[in-house]
Amino acid sequence: MSTSTASTSPSGTSTDPTNVIVETRNLGKIYRDFWGRKKVNALKALDIEVRKGEIFGLLGPNGSGKSTTIKLMLGLLFPTSGRAFVFGKDATDVSKNERIGYLPEESYLYKFLNAEETLDFYGRLFDMPADVRRERTEQLIQMVGLQRARRRQLKEYSKGMTRRIGLAQALINEPDFLVLDEPTTGLDPIGTREMKDLILRLRDQGKTILLCSHQLADVQDVCDRVAILHQGELKELGRVDSLLKVQDVTEIHVKGLDDKTKQDIKDLISRSNSELLQMDNPTTTMEQLFLDIVRESDQRPGRRGGGA
C-alpha cells in the first residue's frame, strides 16, 4: 500500500492531494445545435487542480473556454466528457454551493435595492438569522468601501461601485472558495489596487480563490498559479514566478552561461571585493507570456511543456 505525504509550495500552498479544492479530469464540453449536431467544442480534456489557500488564475482570449469551465465547476452545465469535483463532490452536486461565493462578470442585482437591502436579501437566501445578517452586512460594506453609499439605490451606482457590492454579496455566506470573474472591471487605478489587496487578504484568511481576468497585470500581481486556455485547450499551467522566468538569460544579460561560468563570475566578483546581491533568471511579463502562447497555439498544437 502506498502513502502520500504533504509538501508545501514556496508560497506556502499545500500540495497534499487531500487539500485539492477543485479537480477536473479529462473535462470536456461540446455545444450542440437543435438537431444534436456538434456546434462548438468549447473545452477539450481539461486537467487542472485548484489547491487550498491559493489564488488560481484562469486566462484565455474570448472563446477559449474560461466561462464554460467556471459553469461546469459551479454545476450550471453538465460535461460532455470527464468530470469536475469541488470539495471532493461532483460539481453537479448543488450542496457544495453553500461553500462557494461567485462574482460573475456582470452582476445581476436588483437595481431598486440599496447596499444594505441587497446583502440582507442574499443573507436570507442562506437562511442566516437576522442578527447575523446585520453584522455580516456591516462588515462587508466596510470591507468593500461603500459606507457612504450604503443607502443609495444600486441603479445610481457606477460600474466600479457595482463590482464592489457584487463582491460583498459573493462573500455574504463566508465561502471557503471564491470564483471571481473580472473583479477589477470598471475600477479606477486606486480601486483596482484596493481590490487586489482585498483579494490577497482573503487568501491570507484561508480562502481559496479562482480568478478569471483579462487584466494580465492583475493576474501577475495576485495569482500563485495560472492556467492558460486557448481554443478550449490547456496551453500552459504552472506557478506565475516560474512561468515568467526567461530560462536562457541571466540578469547580466549574457545568453548561454553554464554553471561553471557562473561560478567563475561569482569567484571573480568575490576576488574584486564586491558583493554579489543576486544572480538569477530575469522574468518576462504575464502579458508577453499570454500573447506568445496564443500566437504559437495554431502552429504548435497541444500543450507546451511546463510547470505544475
LOKOLLUM-434736 format. One record per residue (C-alpha): x, y, z; residue in three letters; residue number from 1. Coordinates in steps of 0.02 Angstrom, whole numbers, plus 50000, padded with zeros to 5 digits. Each point is the difference from the previous one (the first is absolute). Layout:
! LOKOLLUM-434736
<rec x="X" y="Y" z="Z" residu="Ala" num="NUM"/>
...
This chain:
! LOKOLLUM-434736
<rec x="50000" y="50000" z="50000" residu="Met" num="1"/>
<rec x="50069" y="50169" z="49953" residu="Ser" num="2"/>
<rec x="49982" y="50158" z="50103" residu="Thr" num="3"/>
<rec x="50008" y="50181" z="49949" residu="Ser" num="4"/>
<rec x="50082" y="50138" z="50097" residu="Thr" num="5"/>
<rec x="49961" y="50184" z="50000" residu="Ala" num="6"/>
<rec x="50124" y="50128" z="49939" residu="Ser" num="7"/>
<rec x="49997" y="50188" z="49995" residu="Thr" num="8"/>
<rec x="50027" y="50112" z="49851" residu="Ser" num="9"/>
<rec x="50112" y="50154" z="50014" residu="Pro" num="10"/>
<rec x="49845" y="50107" z="50026" residu="Ser" num="11"/>
<rec x="49944" y="49893" z="50145" residu="Gly" num="12"/>
<rec x="49865" y="49911" z="49900" residu="Thr" num="13"/>
<rec x="49978" y="49818" z="50048" residu="Ser" num="14"/>
<rec x="50018" y="49871" z="49862" residu="Thr" num="15"/>
<rec x="49922" y="49860" z="50104" residu="Asp" num="16"/>
<rec x="49870" y="49917" z="49888" residu="Pro" num="17"/>
<rec x="49875" y="50009" z="50143" residu="Thr" num="18"/>
<rec x="50011" y="50190" z="49988" residu="Asn" num="19"/>
<rec x="49943" y="50010" z="49819" residu="Val" num="20"/>
<rec x="49844" y="50110" z="49994" residu="Ile" num="21"/>
<rec x="49962" y="49981" z="49814" residu="Val" num="22"/>
<rec x="50053" y="49859" z="49885" residu="Glu" num="23"/>
<rec x="49955" y="49972" z="49819" residu="Thr" num="24"/>
<rec x="50034" y="49835" z="49914" residu="Arg" num="25"/>
<rec x="49997" y="49994" z="49811" residu="Asn" num="26"/>
<rec x="49862" y="50130" z="50008" residu="Leu" num="27"/>
<rec x="49920" y="50041" z="49834" residu="Gly" num="28"/>
<rec x="49848" y="50093" z="49936" residu="Lys" num="29"/>
<rec x="49923" y="49998" z="49826" residu="Ile" num="30"/>
<rec x="49857" y="50118" z="49960" residu="Tyr" num="31"/>
<rec x="49876" y="49929" z="49875" residu="Arg" num="32"/>
<rec x="49868" y="50077" z="49890" residu="Asp" num="33"/>
<rec x="49812" y="49965" z="50003" residu="Phe" num="34"/>
<rec x="50024" y="49837" z="49904" residu="Trp" num="35"/>
<rec x="50139" y="49937" z="50113" residu="Gly" num="36"/>
<rec x="50140" y="50035" z="49879" residu="Arg" num="37"/>
<rec x="50166" y="50059" z="50070" residu="Lys" num="38"/>
<rec x="50006" y="50188" z="49992" residu="Lys" num="39"/>
<rec x="50148" y="50052" z="50109" residu="Val" num="40"/>
<rec x="50131" y="49896" z="50090" residu="Asn" num="41"/>
<rec x="50015" y="50124" z="50143" residu="Ala" num="42"/>
<rec x="50112" y="49900" z="50117" residu="Leu" num="43"/>
<rec x="50117" y="49855" z="49964" residu="Lys" num="44"/>
<rec x="50066" y="49877" z="50130" residu="Ala" num="45"/>
<rec x="50039" y="50128" z="50136" residu="Leu" num="46"/>
<rec x="50104" y="49938" z="50147" residu="Asp" num="47"/>
<rec x="50034" y="50128" z="50136" residu="Ile" num="48"/>
<rec x="50002" y="50011" z="50190" residu="Glu" num="49"/>
<rec x="49962" y="50150" z="50109" residu="Val" num="50"/>
<rec x="50083" y="49977" z="50168" residu="Arg" num="51"/>
<rec x="49943" y="50059" z="50169" residu="Lys" num="52"/>
<rec x="50057" y="50175" z="50048" residu="Gly" num="53"/>
<rec x="50062" y="50055" z="49829" residu="Glu" num="54"/>
<rec x="49947" y="50128" z="49872" residu="Ile" num="55"/>
<rec x="49984" y="49908" z="49834" residu="Phe" num="56"/>
<rec x="49990" y="50101" z="49840" residu="Gly" num="57"/>
<rec x="49899" y="49942" z="49850" residu="Leu" num="58"/>
<rec x="50054" y="50092" z="49843" residu="Leu" num="59"/>
<rec x="49956" y="49996" z="49817" residu="Gly" num="60"/>
<rec x="49931" y="50106" z="49857" residu="Pro" num="61"/>
<rec x="49814" y="50009" z="49966" residu="Asn" num="62"/>
<rec x="49934" y="49830" z="49950" residu="Gly" num="63"/>
<rec x="50142" y="49904" z="50083" residu="Ser" num="64"/>
<rec x="49888" y="49903" z="50120" residu="Gly" num="65"/>
<rec x="50019" y="50102" z="50160" residu="Lys" num="66"/>
<rec x="49815" y="50033" z="50029" residu="Ser" num="67"/>
<rec x="49956" y="49820" z="49955" residu="Thr" num="68"/>
<rec x="50127" y="49938" z="50127" residu="Thr" num="69"/>
<rec x="49926" y="50110" z="50137" residu="Ile" num="70"/>
<rec x="49822" y="49945" z="49959" residu="Lys" num="71"/>
<rec x="50052" y="49817" z="50006" residu="Leu" num="72"/>
<rec x="50083" y="50028" z="50169" residu="Met" num="73"/>
<rec x="49844" y="50083" z="50068" residu="Leu" num="74"/>
<rec x="49886" y="49864" z="49932" residu="Gly" num="75"/>
<rec x="49910" y="50119" z="49882" residu="Leu" num="76"/>
<rec x="50047" y="49889" z="49852" residu="Leu" num="77"/>
<rec x="50020" y="49812" z="49981" residu="Phe" num="78"/>
<rec x="50163" y="49939" z="49922" residu="Pro" num="79"/>
<rec x="50002" y="49906" z="49836" residu="Thr" num="80"/>
<rec x="50150" y="49900" z="50061" residu="Ser" num="81"/>
<rec x="50103" y="49985" z="50157" residu="Gly" num="82"/>
<rec x="49954" y="50063" z="50173" residu="Arg" num="83"/>
<rec x="50027" y="50148" z="50115" residu="Ala" num="84"/>
<rec x="50009" y="49990" z="50189" residu="Phe" num="85"/>
<rec x="49984" y="50140" z="50127" residu="Val" num="86"/>
<rec x="50034" y="49963" z="50184" residu="Phe" num="87"/>
<rec x="50010" y="49817" z="49950" residu="Gly" num="88"/>
<rec x="49822" y="50002" z="49935" residu="Lys" num="89"/>
<rec x="49944" y="49987" z="49820" residu="Asp" num="90"/>
<rec x="49974" y="50176" z="49932" residu="Ala" num="91"/>
<rec x="49819" y="49957" z="49961" residu="Thr" num="92"/>
<rec x="49967" y="49978" z="50188" residu="Asp" num="93"/>
<rec x="49915" y="50165" z="50046" residu="Val" num="94"/>
<rec x="50036" y="49978" z="50186" residu="Ser" num="95"/>
<rec x="50181" y="50054" z="49970" residu="Lys" num="96"/>
<rec x="49940" y="50174" z="49948" residu="Asn" num="97"/>
<rec x="49968" y="50047" z="50182" residu="Glu" num="98"/>
<rec x="50189" y="50017" z="50017" residu="Arg" num="99"/>
<rec x="50026" y="50098" z="49839" residu="Ile" num="100"/>
<rec x="49991" y="50187" z="49965" residu="Gly" num="101"/>
<rec x="49981" y="50055" z="49819" residu="Tyr" num="102"/>
<rec x="50029" y="50170" z="49922" residu="Leu" num="103"/>
<rec x="49947" y="49989" z="49816" residu="Pro" num="104"/>
<rec x="50069" y="50114" z="49866" residu="Glu" num="105"/>
<rec x="49834" y="50094" z="49999" residu="Glu" num="106"/>
<rec x="49916" y="50014" z="50170" residu="Ser" num="107"/>
<rec x="49812" y="49974" z="49984" residu="Tyr" num="108"/>
<rec x="49938" y="50093" z="50153" residu="Leu" num="109"/>
<rec x="49833" y="50081" z="50042" residu="Tyr" num="110"/>
<rec x="50025" y="50182" z="49950" residu="Lys" num="111"/>
<rec x="49867" y="50071" z="50116" residu="Phe" num="112"/>
<rec x="50080" y="49929" z="50158" residu="Leu" num="113"/>
<rec x="50140" y="50087" z="50092" residu="Asn" num="114"/>
<rec x="50160" y="49916" z="50062" residu="Ala" num="115"/>
<rec x="49929" y="49954" z="50170" residu="Glu" num="116"/>
<rec x="49841" y="49928" z="49925" residu="Glu" num="117"/>
<rec x="50098" y="49904" z="49868" residu="Thr" num="118"/>
<rec x="50112" y="49914" z="50127" residu="Leu" num="119"/>
<rec x="49853" y="49965" z="50116" residu="Asp" num="120"/>
<rec x="49906" y="49921" z="49853" residu="Phe" num="121"/>
<rec x="50145" y="49883" z="49959" residu="Tyr" num="122"/>
<rec x="50023" y="49960" z="50183" residu="Gly" num="123"/>
<rec x="49819" y="49942" z="50007" residu="Arg" num="124"/>
<rec x="50033" y="49883" z="49854" residu="Leu" num="125"/>
<rec x="50127" y="49912" z="50112" residu="Phe" num="126"/>
<rec x="49877" y="49996" z="50147" residu="Asp" num="127"/>
<rec x="50112" y="50111" z="50105" residu="Met" num="128"/>
<rec x="49919" y="50066" z="50162" residu="Pro" num="129"/>
<rec x="49958" y="50185" z="50002" residu="Ala" num="130"/>
<rec x="50135" y="50050" z="50124" residu="Asp" num="131"/>
<rec x="50132" y="49905" z="49900" residu="Val" num="132"/>
<rec x="49941" y="50085" z="49839" residu="Arg" num="133"/>
<rec x="50015" y="50172" z="50078" residu="Arg" num="134"/>
<rec x="50174" y="49967" z="50067" residu="Glu" num="135"/>
<rec x="50060" y="49922" z="49838" residu="Arg" num="136"/>
<rec x="49925" y="50141" z="49896" residu="Thr" num="137"/>
<rec x="50091" y="50131" z="50104" residu="Glu" num="138"/>
<rec x="50166" y="49907" z="49984" residu="Gln" num="139"/>
<rec x="49987" y="49980" z="49813" residu="Leu" num="140"/>
<rec x="49946" y="50178" z="49963" residu="Ile" num="141"/>
<rec x="50153" y="50062" z="50093" residu="Gln" num="142"/>
<rec x="50111" y="49870" z="49918" residu="Met" num="143"/>
<rec x="49955" y="50054" z="49822" residu="Val" num="144"/>
<rec x="49997" y="50187" z="50041" residu="Gly" num="145"/>
<rec x="49816" y="50041" z="49972" residu="Leu" num="146"/>
<rec x="49963" y="50083" z="50168" residu="Gln" num="147"/>
<rec x="49947" y="50165" z="49919" residu="Arg" num="148"/>
<rec x="49891" y="49915" z="49869" residu="Ala" num="149"/>
<rec x="49920" y="49868" z="50110" residu="Arg" num="150"/>
<rec x="49824" y="50071" z="49984" residu="Arg" num="151"/>
<rec x="50008" y="50053" z="49818" residu="Arg" num="152"/>
<rec x="49903" y="49895" z="49876" residu="Gln" num="153"/>
<rec x="50111" y="49891" z="49892" residu="Leu" num="154"/>
<rec x="49933" y="50081" z="49842" residu="Lys" num="155"/>
<rec x="50100" y="50154" z="50052" residu="Glu" num="156"/>
<rec x="50162" y="49903" z="50019" residu="Tyr" num="157"/>
<rec x="50147" y="50016" z="49881" residu="Ser" num="158"/>
<rec x="50068" y="49841" z="49922" residu="Lys" num="159"/>
<rec x="50142" y="49999" z="50125" residu="Gly" num="160"/>
<rec x="49879" y="50015" z="50147" residu="Met" num="161"/>
<rec x="49896" y="49860" z="49925" residu="Thr" num="162"/>
<rec x="50154" y="49888" z="49999" residu="Arg" num="163"/>
<rec x="50028" y="50039" z="50183" residu="Arg" num="164"/>
<rec x="49823" y="49955" z="50054" residu="Ile" num="165"/>
<rec x="50010" y="49847" z="49887" residu="Gly" num="166"/>
<rec x="50154" y="49941" z="50094" residu="Leu" num="167"/>
<rec x="49914" y="50033" z="50165" residu="Ala" num="168"/>
<rec x="49851" y="49891" z="49952" residu="Gln" num="169"/>
<rec x="50121" y="49863" z="49945" residu="Ala" num="170"/>
<rec x="50073" y="50003" z="50176" residu="Leu" num="171"/>
<rec x="49836" y="50007" z="50098" residu="Ile" num="172"/>
<rec x="50003" y="49813" z="50040" residu="Asn" num="173"/>
<rec x="50183" y="49998" z="50059" residu="Glu" num="174"/>
<rec x="50049" y="49885" z="49855" residu="Pro" num="175"/>
<rec x="50155" y="49890" z="50001" residu="Asp" num="176"/>
<rec x="50017" y="50011" z="49811" residu="Phe" num="177"/>
<rec x="49980" y="50161" z="49901" residu="Leu" num="178"/>
<rec x="49976" y="50010" z="49811" residu="Val" num="179"/>
<rec x="50037" y="50176" z="49938" residu="Leu" num="180"/>
<rec x="49967" y="50041" z="49817" residu="Asp" num="181"/>
<rec x="50080" y="50165" z="49950" residu="Glu" num="182"/>
<rec x="49997" y="50074" z="50177" residu="Pro" num="183"/>
<rec x="50088" y="50164" z="49954" residu="Thr" num="184"/>
<rec x="49889" y="50045" z="49852" residu="Thr" num="185"/>
<rec x="49947" y="50182" z="50011" residu="Gly" num="186"/>
<rec x="50116" y="50045" z="50144" residu="Leu" num="187"/>
<rec x="50121" y="50146" z="49992" residu="Asp" num="188"/>
<rec x="50185" y="49969" z="50040" residu="Pro" num="189"/>
<rec x="49976" y="50031" z="50185" residu="Ile" num="190"/>
<rec x="49846" y="49889" z="50006" residu="Gly" num="191"/>
<rec x="50092" y="49866" z="49903" residu="Thr" num="192"/>
<rec x="50145" y="50001" z="50124" residu="Arg" num="193"/>
<rec x="49878" y="49992" z="50145" residu="Glu" num="194"/>
<rec x="49908" y="49854" z="49919" residu="Met" num="195"/>
<rec x="50162" y="49905" z="49974" residu="Lys" num="196"/>
<rec x="50053" y="50032" z="50179" residu="Asp" num="197"/>
<rec x="49831" y="49936" z="50059" residu="Leu" num="198"/>
<rec x="50019" y="49842" z="49896" residu="Ile" num="199"/>
<rec x="50171" y="49970" z="50078" residu="Leu" num="200"/>
<rec x="49928" y="50027" z="50175" residu="Arg" num="201"/>
<rec x="49862" y="49875" z="49964" residu="Leu" num="202"/>
<rec x="50131" y="49871" z="49950" residu="Arg" num="203"/>
<rec x="50097" y="50038" z="50160" residu="Asp" num="204"/>
<rec x="49839" y="49964" z="50097" residu="Gln" num="205"/>
<rec x="50002" y="49825" z="49925" residu="Gly" num="206"/>
<rec x="49881" y="50020" z="49854" residu="Lys" num="207"/>
<rec x="50035" y="49916" z="49834" residu="Thr" num="208"/>
<rec x="49972" y="50112" z="49849" residu="Ile" num="209"/>
<rec x="49976" y="49967" z="49815" residu="Leu" num="210"/>
<rec x="50033" y="50162" z="49906" residu="Leu" num="211"/>
<rec x="49949" y="50023" z="49819" residu="Cys" num="212"/>
<rec x="50060" y="50163" z="49924" residu="Ser" num="213"/>
<rec x="50053" y="50086" z="49839" residu="His" num="214"/>
<rec x="50106" y="50120" z="50104" residu="Gln" num="215"/>
<rec x="50163" y="49904" z="49988" residu="Leu" num="216"/>
<rec x="50091" y="50117" z="50119" residu="Ala" num="217"/>
<rec x="49869" y="49960" z="50133" residu="Asp" num="218"/>
<rec x="50030" y="49814" z="49977" residu="Val" num="219"/>
<rec x="50188" y="50025" z="50010" residu="Gln" num="220"/>
<rec x="49981" y="50100" z="50161" residu="Asp" num="221"/>
<rec x="49889" y="49881" z="50099" residu="Val" num="222"/>
<rec x="49998" y="49823" z="49929" residu="Cys" num="223"/>
<rec x="50105" y="49857" z="50066" residu="Asp" num="224"/>
<rec x="49970" y="49887" z="49849" residu="Arg" num="225"/>
<rec x="49916" y="50023" z="49831" residu="Val" num="226"/>
<rec x="49924" y="49895" z="49863" residu="Ala" num="227"/>
<rec x="49996" y="50074" z="49824" residu="Ile" num="228"/>
<rec x="49864" y="49937" z="49883" residu="Leu" num="229"/>
<rec x="49985" y="50026" z="49812" residu="His" num="230"/>
<rec x="49870" y="49927" z="49884" residu="Gln" num="231"/>
<rec x="49938" y="49888" z="50140" residu="Gly" num="232"/>
<rec x="50170" y="49923" z="50037" residu="Glu" num="233"/>
<rec x="50117" y="50019" z="50147" residu="Leu" num="234"/>
<rec x="50158" y="50080" z="49932" residu="Lys" num="235"/>
<rec x="50098" y="50039" z="50157" residu="Glu" num="236"/>
<rec x="49988" y="49964" z="50186" residu="Leu" num="237"/>
<rec x="50117" y="50046" z="50139" residu="Gly" num="238"/>
<rec x="50059" y="50122" z="50131" residu="Arg" num="239"/>
<rec x="50001" y="50180" z="49944" residu="Val" num="240"/>
<rec x="50180" y="50031" z="50053" residu="Asp" num="241"/>
<rec x="50060" y="49845" z="49908" residu="Ser" num="242"/>
<rec x="49902" y="50034" z="49841" residu="Leu" num="243"/>
<rec x="50064" y="50178" z="49987" residu="Leu" num="244"/>
<rec x="50183" y="49956" z="50018" residu="Lys" num="245"/>
<rec x="50104" y="50011" z="49843" residu="Val" num="246"/>
<rec x="50103" y="49844" z="50026" residu="Gln" num="247"/>
<rec x="50138" y="50031" z="49872" residu="Asp" num="248"/>
<rec x="50045" y="50177" z="50056" residu="Val" num="249"/>
<rec x="50085" y="50055" z="50161" residu="Thr" num="250"/>
<rec x="49984" y="50167" z="50085" residu="Glu" num="251"/>
<rec x="50163" y="50056" z="49923" residu="Ile" num="252"/>
<rec x="49918" y="49970" z="49830" residu="His" num="253"/>
<rec x="50124" y="49872" z="49937" residu="Val" num="254"/>
<rec x="49922" y="49853" z="49908" residu="Lys" num="255"/>
<rec x="50058" y="49821" z="50023" residu="Gly" num="256"/>
<rec x="50100" y="50012" z="50161" residu="Leu" num="257"/>
<rec x="50031" y="49830" z="50079" residu="Asp" num="258"/>
<rec x="50017" y="49965" z="50186" residu="Asp" num="259"/>
<rec x="50190" y="49999" z="49995" residu="Lys" num="260"/>
<rec x="50006" y="50168" z="49913" residu="Thr" num="261"/>
<rec x="49876" y="50070" z="50125" residu="Lys" num="262"/>
<rec x="50109" y="49938" z="50141" residu="Gln" num="263"/>
<rec x="50152" y="50079" z="49918" residu="Asp" num="264"/>
<rec x="49907" y="50164" z="49993" residu="Ile" num="265"/>
<rec x="49952" y="49983" z="50184" residu="Lys" num="266"/>
<rec x="50182" y="49964" z="50043" residu="Asp" num="267"/>
<rec x="50057" y="50149" z="49898" residu="Leu" num="268"/>
<rec x="49876" y="50113" z="50090" residu="Ile" num="269"/>
<rec x="50059" y="49932" z="50167" residu="Ser" num="270"/>
<rec x="50184" y="50029" z="49957" residu="Arg" num="271"/>
<rec x="49959" y="50179" z="49953" residu="Ser" num="272"/>
<rec x="49934" y="50030" z="50177" residu="Asn" num="273"/>
<rec x="49826" y="50031" z="49930" residu="Ser" num="274"/>
<rec x="49838" y="49928" z="50070" residu="Glu" num="275"/>
<rec x="49891" y="49889" z="49890" residu="Leu" num="276"/>
<rec x="49822" y="50049" z="50041" residu="Leu" num="277"/>
<rec x="49910" y="49888" z="49875" residu="Gln" num="278"/>
<rec x="50031" y="49889" z="49851" residu="Met" num="279"/>
<rec x="49841" y="49930" z="49928" residu="Asp" num="280"/>
<rec x="49893" y="49987" z="49844" residu="Asn" num="281"/>
<rec x="49905" y="50157" z="49951" residu="Pro" num="282"/>
<rec x="49814" y="49991" z="49974" residu="Thr" num="283"/>
<rec x="49884" y="50049" z="49861" residu="Thr" num="284"/>
<rec x="49825" y="50068" z="50033" residu="Thr" num="285"/>
<rec x="49834" y="49909" z="50010" residu="Met" num="286"/>
<rec x="49942" y="50101" z="49849" residu="Glu" num="287"/>
<rec x="50148" y="49944" z="49893" residu="Gln" num="288"/>
<rec x="49984" y="49818" z="50055" residu="Leu" num="289"/>
<rec x="49815" y="50002" z="49959" residu="Phe" num="290"/>
<rec x="50024" y="50076" z="49828" residu="Leu" num="291"/>
<rec x="50141" y="49880" z="49958" residu="Asp" num="292"/>
<rec x="49894" y="49849" z="50045" residu="Ile" num="293"/>
<rec x="49851" y="50059" z="49898" residu="Val" num="294"/>
<rec x="50108" y="50040" z="49849" residu="Arg" num="295"/>
<rec x="50087" y="49831" z="50007" residu="Glu" num="296"/>
<rec x="49841" y="49900" z="50029" residu="Ser" num="297"/>
<rec x="49951" y="49975" z="49819" residu="Asp" num="298"/>
<rec x="50177" y="49953" z="49950" residu="Gln" num="299"/>
<rec x="50034" y="49885" z="50147" residu="Arg" num="300"/>
<rec x="49845" y="49897" z="50042" residu="Pro" num="301"/>
<rec x="49981" y="49932" z="50175" residu="Gly" num="302"/>
<rec x="50071" y="50060" z="50163" residu="Arg" num="303"/>
<rec x="50171" y="50075" z="50022" residu="Arg" num="304"/>
<rec x="50120" y="49916" z="50120" residu="Gly" num="305"/>
<rec x="49986" y="50085" z="50166" residu="Gly" num="306"/>
<rec x="49974" y="50001" z="50187" residu="Gly" num="307"/>
<rec x="49873" y="49929" z="50119" residu="Ala" num="308"/>
